[in-house]
Amino acid sequence: MAKIILLNKPFNVLCQFTDKEGRANLADFVDTAGVYPAGRLDYDSEGLVILTDDGKLQHQISHPDAKQSKTYWVQVEGSPSHTDLEPLRRGIKLNDGLCRPAKVALIEEPAIWPRTPPVRQRSAIPTSWLELSISEGRNRQVRRMTAAIGHPTLRLIRAKVGDWTIDGLAPGESRQLTIHAPANNSQRKGHSTRRNRRL
């Protein structure tokens, strides 16, 4: 049996349990002992963080060789066309090498919570939303990918990792699950616990 916690990490929260500078971190939202994040989410990004007490599962979720799909909602500057997005679908080259092909589509603004502080926008420049799925975990990869096509990321929310999503979780809320077979994400059952601690 493996324990899993799905957390909707708020903006400007560190994806670790301690911080010498006193910044908000996972300890402010998760009080379950013995769980650790499976992968990271940047301080200035929001959305799904998976924590688990099972080392094998942690590796399966976070290791690049596992090619675990991660889906993001991305607010970008400007109005990219389908042609603009094509390099991301083919596999765009960044300064640390060629990315795997991504799945990307223009979407309507998702039904999400307001960010505090809000995204700074310029009246003369529109913004757009993308749904983007990748199977890598390079440093600030999504932000670098959208910048490379001329549409910098303004807001980044991780909506899904594998089969797990942030559906039904407000910022700071978590849900706890237990699974019987860490090698098979589809075989899971358990209970949910929700908390809503906000910054």
C-alpha positions in Angstrom: 0.0 0.0 0.0 1.4 3.4 -1.0 0.1 6.7 0.4 -0.4 9.6 -2.0 -1.3 13.2 -1.4 -2.5 15.4 -4.2 -1.9 19.0 -3.4 -2.9 22.1 -5.3 0.2 24.2 -4.6 -0.5 27.9 -4.4 1.6 30.6 -6.2 4.8 31.5 -4.4 5.1 28.4 -2.3 8.3 26.3 -2.2 8.0 22.7 -3.2 9.9 21.5 -0.1 9.2 21.2 3.6 11.7 23.7 5.1 13.1 27.1 4.1 15.8 29.1 5.9 14.3 32.3 4.6 10.9 31.6 6.2 9.0 31.5 2.9 5.8 29.5 2.5 6.5 25.8 1.8 4.8 22.4 1.8 4.8 22.2 5.6 2.2 25.0 5.6 -0.2 22.8 3.7 0.7 19.1 4.4 1.0 17.8 7.9 1.3 14.1 7.0 4.6 12.6 8.2 6.9 10.6 5.9 5.7 11.8 2.5 7.9 13.5 -0.1 7.2 15.3 -3.3 7.5 13.2 -6.5 9.1 15.9 -8.7 9.1 19.6 -8.3 7.0 22.6 -9.2 8.6 26.0 -9.3 8.0 28.6 -6.6 6.1 30.9 -9.0 4.1 28.1 -10.6 0.8 26.7 -9.3 -1.1 23.4 -9.3 -0.7 19.7 -8.8 2.1 18.4 -6.6 2.1 14.7 -5.8 3.6 13.5 -2.5 4.1 9.9 -1.6 5.7 7.7 1.1 6.7 5.1 -1.5 10.2 5.5 -3.0 9.5 3.3 -6.0 6.4 5.3 -6.9 8.2 8.6 -6.3 10.8 7.5 -8.8 8.2 6.3 -11.3 6.4 9.6 -11.2 9.4 12.0 -11.3 12.2 10.2 -13.2 12.6 11.5 -16.8 13.0 7.9 -18.1 9.4 7.1 -17.0 8.1 9.7 -19.5 5.2 10.5 -17.2 2.9 13.0 -18.9 2.4 16.3 -17.2 -0.3 18.7 -18.4 -0.2 22.5 -17.8 -2.6 25.4 -18.4 -0.4 28.2 -19.6 -1.3 31.9 -19.9 1.0 33.4 -22.5 1.6 36.9 -23.8 0.1 37.6 -27.2 -2.0 35.5 -29.5 -0.1 32.5 -30.9 -1.4 30.9 -34.0 -1.6 27.2 -34.7 1.5 27.7 -36.9 3.3 29.4 -34.0 2.7 26.3 -31.9 4.0 23.8 -34.4 7.6 23.9 -33.2 6.5 22.8 -29.8 4.6 19.8 -31.4 7.7 18.8 -33.4 10.1 19.2 -30.5 11.7 22.6 -30.0 15.4 23.1 -29.4 16.4 24.9 -26.2 19.8 25.8 -25.0 20.1 22.4 -23.2 19.0 20.4 -26.2 16.0 19.2 -28.2 12.7 18.7 -26.3 10.5 15.8 -26.9 7.4 16.7 -28.9 4.7 18.3 -26.8 0.9 18.1 -27.2 -0.3 21.7 -27.3 -3.6 23.4 -28.1 -5.2 26.9 -27.7 -8.0 26.8 -25.1 -10.5 29.1 -23.6 -9.4 30.5 -20.2 -10.0 27.6 -17.7 -12.3 28.0 -14.8 -9.7 28.8 -12.2 -9.1 30.8 -9.1 -7.7 34.4 -9.1 -4.0 34.6 -8.4 -2.7 36.7 -5.6 -1.0 38.9 -6.7 -2.7 39.0 -10.1 -0.8 38.6 -13.3 0.5 41.9 -14.6 -1.0 42.6 -18.0 -0.6 45.4 -20.6 -3.8 46.8 -22.1 -2.3 46.9 -25.6 -1.1 43.3 -25.6 -3.7 40.4 -25.4 -3.1 37.2 -23.6 -4.0 33.6 -24.6 -4.3 30.2 -22.8 -2.7 27.0 -23.9 -3.0 23.4 -22.7 0.4 21.9 -23.0 1.5 18.3 -22.2 5.1 17.2 -21.9 6.9 14.1 -20.7 10.1 15.7 -19.4 11.0 17.7 -16.4 13.8 20.2 -17.3 14.3 23.3 -15.3 11.6 25.9 -16.1 11.0 24.0 -19.3 7.4 25.2 -20.2 8.4 28.8 -19.6 11.4 28.4 -21.9 9.4 26.6 -24.5 6.8 29.4 -24.8 9.5 32.1 -24.7 11.3 30.3 -27.6 8.3 30.8 -29.8 7.9 34.5 -28.8 5.1 34.1 -26.3 6.4 34.4 -22.8 4.5 32.6 -20.0 2.6 34.9 -17.6 0.9 32.2 -15.5 1.6 28.5 -15.2 -0.7 25.9 -13.6 0.0 22.2 -13.6 -3.4 20.5 -14.0 -2.5 16.9 -14.4 0.3 14.3 -13.8 -0.5 10.9 -15.4 -4.0 10.1 -14.3 -4.0 12.4 -11.3 -5.6 15.9 -11.5 -6.3 19.0 -9.4 -10.0 18.6 -10.1 -12.0 19.7 -7.1 -9.0 21.2 -5.2 -8.8 24.9 -4.4 -5.3 26.4 -3.8 -3.9 24.9 -0.7 -6.3 22.0 -0.6 -5.1 18.4 -0.7 -6.6 14.9 -1.1 -5.1 11.7 0.3 -5.3 8.4 -1.5 -3.9 4.9 -1.0 -3.0 2.6 -3.9 -2.4 -1.1 -3.9 0.0 -1.3 -6.9 2.5 1.5 -7.2 3.4 0.3 -10.7 -0.2 0.8 -11.9 -1.6 4.2 -11.4 -5.1 3.1 -12.4 -5.4 0.7 -9.5 -6.0 3.1 -6.6 -8.6 3.5 -3.9 -8.7 5.3 -0.6 -10.2 8.2 1.2 -10.0 12.0 0.6 -8.9 14.6 3.1 -9.2 18.2 2.2 -7.8 21.3 3.9 -7.9 24.8 2.7 -5.1 26.7 4.2 -4.4 29.9 2.3 -1.5 32.3 2.4 
